[in-house]
Amino acid sequence: MTIRKSQGRTPLWRMVGLATLATVGTVWAGRPLTVDDADPVDVGQIEAEAGFAFASEPGLQHGDLPVGLTAGLFPGFEAGVAWGSQFERRKEPQESNGWSHVHESGLSDLTVGAKWQFLNPCPLGARHALAISLTLPTADKERALSSGHTDSDLTWIVSRSLGDALGLHLNIGLTRIGGPDPSLLHYGLAADYQLSDSLQWVGELFAERELMSDGEAVAQFNTGLRWTPWEYLTLDASVGSAMTHEGPDVTATLGVTVVFDLNPSNP
């Protein structure tokens, strides 16, 4: 279900899908994917991420410039924070002269999160983790850049390596949307394949739907590349689109991840 701007609410795909892709994802997911992997940052390392994400549908174009820091605090456990800025151009109805285009920009909501890998491996050879996050309404509600409410999320993650080149990742999670909006069930499947020592293909299918609602799921695909010219630096890019009649016609991301090793005992 698309939530119309004329009702003073945010489209479902932008509220969760793009937010996950561009902002929340910097806390725990491997860019440029929305679907997370079960492997936390190593103890003593910090991952700094920055990027650009854009999504467009008729009457709405939205962009995010997210930044995030994630640290490996204990074996199998990481914590992180993500923030950034956003901008959008949207079409809104006017009482006297039809429609007008509104341009807005400002800070994004602040997200904090953690991931705990509680099983590595299970009897079937998969790695299991739980990710939790809290999104605080630091963006401007009056300019329709935030819901003005605090959201929380819990996601179960399963990762399985098939040989040296292929990895599969499954996510199932629940997002509690603050305020009067219903909670959201989200789920997805991703794959990554090592094309060479420094180049990796990634792809995913993910969806979300409102609980206690007759609305259909909003589904999307996303595919891209990761290039790691040096061990501490990864560049990424992806494109995607909705697979249902609701959702963005086009999404695109660019990003960079830099790893800082604070443990002098590591080689």
C-alpha positions in Angstrom: 0.0 0.0 0.0 1.3 3.4 -0.9 0.8 6.0 1.8 0.0 9.2 -0.1 1.7 12.5 0.6 -1.6 14.3 0.5 -2.5 12.4 3.7 0.5 13.8 5.4 2.3 10.4 5.6 5.4 8.9 4.1 5.3 6.2 1.3 5.9 2.8 2.8 8.8 2.0 0.4 10.7 5.2 1.4 9.9 4.9 5.1 11.4 1.4 5.4 12.9 0.1 2.1 15.1 3.1 1.1 15.8 3.9 4.8 17.1 0.3 5.2 19.0 0.4 2.0 20.7 3.8 2.5 20.9 4.5 6.2 20.0 1.7 8.6 22.0 -0.6 6.4 25.2 1.2 7.2 24.9 0.0 10.8 25.0 -3.7 10.1 24.7 -4.7 6.5 27.4 -5.2 3.9 27.0 -2.4 1.4 25.3 -2.2 -1.1 22.9 -4.9 0.1 19.8 -4.4 2.3 19.9 -8.1 3.3 22.4 -8.5 6.0 25.1 -11.2 6.5 25.6 -13.0 9.8 29.3 -12.0 10.2 30.0 -9.1 12.6 33.1 -6.9 12.4 36.2 -8.4 13.9 37.2 -7.4 17.4 39.4 -4.4 17.4 38.3 -3.2 14.0 36.1 -0.2 13.0 34.3 0.0 9.6 33.6 3.5 8.4 31.0 3.7 5.6 29.7 6.6 3.5 27.5 6.5 0.4 24.8 8.0 -1.8 21.4 6.4 -2.4 18.6 7.6 -4.8 15.1 6.4 -5.4 12.5 7.7 -7.8 8.8 7.1 -8.5 6.3 9.4 -10.2 5.9 12.5 -8.1 8.7 11.7 -5.7 12.5 11.6 -6.0 14.5 11.0 -2.8 18.2 10.9 -2.0 20.2 10.0 1.1 23.8 10.7 2.0 24.4 8.2 4.9 27.5 7.8 7.0 28.1 5.1 9.6 30.6 3.6 12.0 30.6 0.0 13.2 33.0 -1.5 15.7 33.7 -5.1 16.7 33.5 -5.0 20.5 33.6 -8.7 21.5 34.0 -12.0 19.6 30.8 -12.4 17.5 29.4 -9.0 18.6 29.4 -5.5 16.9 27.7 -2.2 17.5 27.3 0.8 15.3 25.7 4.1 14.6 24.4 5.7 11.3 23.3 9.2 10.5 23.5 11.5 7.5 21.5 13.9 5.4 18.7 13.6 2.8 16.9 15.6 0.1 13.8 15.1 -1.9 11.6 16.6 -4.6 7.9 15.7 -4.3 4.7 16.7 -6.0 2.0 18.0 -3.6 -1.6 19.1 -4.2 -2.4 22.8 -3.8 -5.8 24.1 -2.8 -5.9 26.8 -5.5 -3.7 25.9 -8.4 -3.5 22.1 -8.7 -0.1 20.7 -8.1 3.3 22.1 -7.1 6.8 20.7 -6.7 8.3 20.9 -3.2 12.0 20.7 -2.5 13.2 19.7 1.0 16.5 18.7 2.5 17.9 18.2 6.0 19.4 15.7 8.4 18.2 12.0 8.5 17.0 10.1 11.5 19.7 8.7 13.7 20.1 4.9 13.9 22.0 2.8 16.5 22.3 -1.0 16.3 24.1 -4.1 17.2 24.6 -7.6 15.8 25.3 -10.8 17.8 26.4 -14.0 16.0 25.1 -16.6 18.4 25.8 -19.8 16.4 28.8 -20.5 14.1 28.2 -23.0 12.6 24.9 -24.9 13.1 24.8 -28.6 12.2 23.9 -27.6 8.6 27.0 -25.4 8.3 25.2 -22.1 8.5 26.0 -19.1 10.6 23.2 -17.4 12.7 23.0 -13.9 14.1 20.4 -11.5 15.6 20.5 -7.8 14.7 18.7 -5.1 16.6 18.4 -1.4 15.9 16.7 1.7 17.1 15.9 4.7 14.8 15.5 8.0 16.6 13.5 10.9 15.0 16.2 13.5 14.5 15.0 14.5 11.1 12.5 17.3 10.6 8.9 16.0 10.9 7.4 19.3 9.9 9.0 19.1 6.5 7.9 15.5 6.1 11.5 14.2 6.4 10.7 12.0 9.4 7.7 10.3 11.0 8.6 12.0 14.3 8.5 8.6 16.1 11.1 6.1 17.3 11.2 2.8 15.3 12.8 -0.4 16.4 13.8 -3.6 14.5 14.8 -7.2 15.3 16.1 -9.4 12.5 17.2 -13.0 12.4 20.1 -13.6 9.9 21.3 -16.9 8.4 24.4 -17.1 6.2 25.8 -20.1 4.4 29.0 -20.4 2.3 28.9 -22.8 -0.7 32.5 -23.4 -1.7 35.1 -20.6 -1.8 33.2 -18.2 -4.1 29.4 -18.3 -3.3 27.6 -17.1 -0.2 23.9 -17.1 0.6 22.1 -14.9 3.2 18.6 -15.1 4.5 16.8 -12.4 6.7 13.5 -12.4 8.5 12.7 -9.4 10.7 10.1 -7.3 12.4 10.1 -3.5 12.4 8.0 -1.7 15.1 6.9 1.6 13.6 6.4 4.3 16.2 3.1 6.2 16.3 -0.2 4.9 14.8 1.3 3.0 11.8 1.3 -0.8 11.9 4.4 -2.9 12.4 6.2 -4.3 9.4 7.4 -7.8 8.5 10.4 -7.8 6.2 12.3 -10.7 4.6 14.9 -11.2 1.9 17.4 -13.5 0.3 20.8 -12.4 -1.0 23.8 -13.9 -2.8 27.4 -12.9 -3.3 29.8 -14.4 -5.7 33.6 -13.8 -5.9 34.4 -13.0 -9.6 38.1 -12.4 -8.8 40.4 -11.8 -5.9 39.2 -8.1 -5.7 35.7 -8.1 -7.4 32.5 -9.5 -6.1 29.0 -9.6 -7.5 26.0 -9.2 -5.1 22.3 -9.5 -5.7 19.2 -9.7 -3.5 15.4 -9.9 -3.4 13.6 -8.4 -0.4 10.1 -7.4 0.6 8.1 -5.9 3.4 4.5 -5.8 4.3 2.3 -4.2 7.0 1.0 -6.5 9.7 -2.7 -6.5 10.5 -3.4 -4.9 7.1 -4.9 -5.9 3.8 -2.1 -4.1 1.9 0.2 -6.2 -0.4 3.9 -6.6 0.1 6.3 -4.1 -1.4 9.0 -6.2 -3.1 12.3 -5.1 -4.7 15.4 -6.5 -6.4 18.9 -5.0 -6.1 22.1 -6.0 -7.8 25.6 -4.6 -7.8 29.4 -5.0 -7.4 31.9 -4.7 -4.6 35.5 -3.9 -5.6 38.3 -4.2 -2.9 41.5 -2.9 -4.4 43.1 -3.0 -1.0 42.2 -5.1 2.1 41.1 -2.0 4.0 39.1 -0.3 1.2 35.9 -1.5 -0.6 34.0 0.5 -3.2 30.4 -0.5 -4.1 27.6 0.3 -6.6 24.1 -1.1 -7.2 20.9 -0.6 -9.1 17.4 -1.9 -8.4 13.7 -1.5 -8.9 10.4 -2.5 -7.4 8.9 -5.9 -8.4 5.4 -4.9 -7.5 3.3 -2.0 -8.6 4.0 -0.2 -5.4 7.6 1.0 -4.7 10.3 2.9 -6.5 10.7 2.6 -10.2 14.5 3.0 -9.9 17.0 2.9 -7.1 20.8 3.4 -7.2 23.6 3.5 -4.7 27.3 4.3 -4.5 29.4 3.8 -1.4 32.8 3.3 0.2 33.9 1.3 3.2 37.2 1.8 5.0 38.4 -0.6 7.7 40.6 0.6 10.6 42.4 -2.0 12.6 43.0 -0.9 16.2 44.5 -4.1 17.4 48.3 -3.9 17.0 48.6 -7.7 17.3 46.7 -8.2 14.0 49.0 -8.7 11.0 
